[in-house]
Protein backbone atom coordinates (compact mmCIF):
# COMPACT_ATOMS: atom_id res chain seq x y z
CA UNK A 1 0.00 0.00 0.00
CA UNK A 2 1.49 3.30 -1.12
CA UNK A 3 0.84 6.95 -0.25
CA UNK A 4 0.55 9.86 -2.71
CA UNK A 5 4.35 10.20 -2.92
CA UNK A 6 4.76 6.52 -3.74
CA UNK A 7 6.19 5.70 -0.32
CA UNK A 8 5.34 2.28 1.08
CA UNK A 9 2.89 2.48 3.97
CA UNK A 10 2.28 -1.22 4.53
CA UNK A 11 3.44 -4.57 3.13
CA UNK A 12 1.22 -7.59 3.58
CA UNK A 13 0.35 -10.92 2.06
CA UNK A 14 -2.93 -12.71 1.58
CA UNK A 15 -4.16 -15.95 0.10
CA UNK A 16 -7.51 -14.32 -0.64
CA UNK A 17 -6.52 -10.82 -1.74
CA UNK A 18 -10.02 -9.57 -2.52
CA UNK A 19 -11.29 -10.45 0.95
CA UNK A 20 -8.20 -9.02 2.63
CA UNK A 21 -8.45 -5.69 0.82
CA UNK A 22 -12.21 -5.48 1.37
CA UNK A 23 -11.64 -5.83 5.12
CA UNK A 24 -9.70 -2.54 5.07
CA UNK A 25 -12.52 -0.61 3.43
CA UNK A 26 -15.64 -1.75 5.25
CA UNK A 27 -16.79 -2.22 8.78
CA UNK A 28 -15.34 -0.74 11.93
CA UNK A 29 -11.58 -0.30 11.96
CA UNK A 30 -9.24 0.44 14.81
CA UNK A 31 -7.57 3.87 14.89
CA UNK A 32 -4.30 2.65 13.38
CA UNK A 33 -6.04 0.93 10.45
CA UNK A 34 -8.25 3.99 9.85
CA UNK A 35 -5.12 6.16 9.65
CA UNK A 36 -3.53 3.71 7.19
CA UNK A 37 -6.61 3.56 4.96
CA UNK A 38 -6.89 7.37 4.87
CA UNK A 39 -3.35 7.61 3.42
CA UNK A 40 -3.59 4.86 0.75
CA UNK A 41 -3.27 6.27 -2.78
CA UNK A 42 -2.24 3.09 -4.61
CA UNK A 43 -2.01 -0.64 -4.07
CA UNK A 44 0.76 -2.70 -5.65
CA UNK A 45 0.31 -6.47 -6.03
CA UNK A 46 3.01 -9.12 -6.55
CA UNK A 47 1.98 -12.71 -7.26
CA UNK A 48 4.30 -15.45 -5.94
CA UNK A 49 4.50 -19.16 -6.67
CA UNK A 50 4.20 -20.40 -3.10
CA UNK A 51 3.40 -19.47 0.49
CA UNK A 52 7.09 -19.74 1.35
CA UNK A 53 8.07 -17.37 -1.43
CA UNK A 54 5.36 -14.93 -0.29
CA UNK A 55 6.58 -15.01 3.33
CA UNK A 56 10.19 -14.41 2.33
CA UNK A 57 9.26 -11.61 -0.08
CA UNK A 58 7.11 -9.93 2.59
CA UNK A 59 9.94 -10.13 5.12
CA UNK A 60 12.49 -8.76 2.63
CA UNK A 61 10.30 -5.83 1.58
CA UNK A 62 9.56 -4.87 5.18
CA UNK A 63 13.24 -4.91 6.11
CA UNK A 64 14.23 -2.91 3.00
CA UNK A 65 11.41 -0.36 2.97
CA UNK A 66 10.57 -0.15 6.70
CA UNK A 67 6.91 0.79 6.18
CA UNK A 68 5.42 2.72 9.11
CA UNK A 69 2.41 0.41 9.49
CA UNK A 70 4.44 -2.83 9.67
CA UNK A 71 5.69 -3.07 13.21
CA UNK A 72 5.73 -6.82 13.82
CA UNK A 73 8.31 -7.77 11.20
CA UNK A 74 10.58 -4.72 11.29
CA UNK A 75 12.85 -6.21 13.91
CA UNK A 76 15.77 -8.40 12.91
CA UNK A 77 14.00 -11.63 13.72
CA UNK A 78 13.43 -13.93 10.83
CA UNK A 79 10.70 -16.48 10.34
CA UNK A 80 11.14 -19.63 12.42
CA UNK A 81 12.03 -23.03 10.98
CA UNK A 82 11.85 -26.57 12.35
CA UNK A 83 15.18 -28.38 12.00
CA UNK A 84 14.98 -32.20 11.95
CA UNK A 85 18.30 -33.76 12.94
CA UNK A 86 19.60 -36.99 11.46
CA UNK A 87 22.49 -37.47 13.89
CA UNK A 88 20.60 -39.75 16.32
CA UNK A 89 18.73 -43.04 15.84
CA UNK A 90 15.54 -41.05 16.47
CA UNK A 91 15.14 -37.66 14.78
CA UNK A 92 15.19 -34.66 17.10
CA UNK A 93 13.38 -31.39 16.44
CA UNK A 94 14.94 -27.99 17.01
CA UNK A 95 13.43 -24.55 16.43
CA UNK A 96 15.69 -22.15 14.54
CA UNK A 97 15.37 -18.51 13.47
CA UNK A 98 17.73 -18.84 10.51
CA UNK A 99 18.89 -21.51 8.11
CA UNK A 100 22.50 -22.45 8.55
CA UNK A 101 24.44 -25.14 6.77
CA UNK A 102 23.90 -28.46 8.48
CA UNK A 103 24.85 -31.75 6.90
CA UNK A 104 23.05 -33.70 9.57
CA UNK A 105 19.42 -32.75 9.05
CA UNK A 106 16.85 -30.79 7.10
CA UNK A 107 14.74 -27.67 7.57
CA UNK A 108 10.96 -27.40 7.42
CA UNK A 109 9.40 -23.98 6.98
CA UNK A 110 9.62 -21.05 7.27
CA UNK A 111 6.54 -20.49 9.40
CA UNK A 112 4.97 -17.11 10.16
CA UNK A 113 5.13 -17.70 13.92
CA UNK A 114 6.74 -20.05 16.42
CA UNK A 115 3.28 -21.36 17.39
CA UNK A 116 2.85 -22.64 13.84
CA UNK A 117 6.28 -24.29 14.03
CA UNK A 118 5.21 -26.15 17.15
CA UNK A 119 1.88 -27.14 15.59
CA UNK A 120 3.60 -28.40 12.43
CA UNK A 121 6.03 -30.51 14.45
CA UNK A 122 3.28 -32.45 16.25
Beta strands, then each sheet from edge to edge (+ up, - down):
strand 1: 80-85
strand 2: 93-96
strand 3: 105-111
sheet 1: 2+ 1- 3+
end
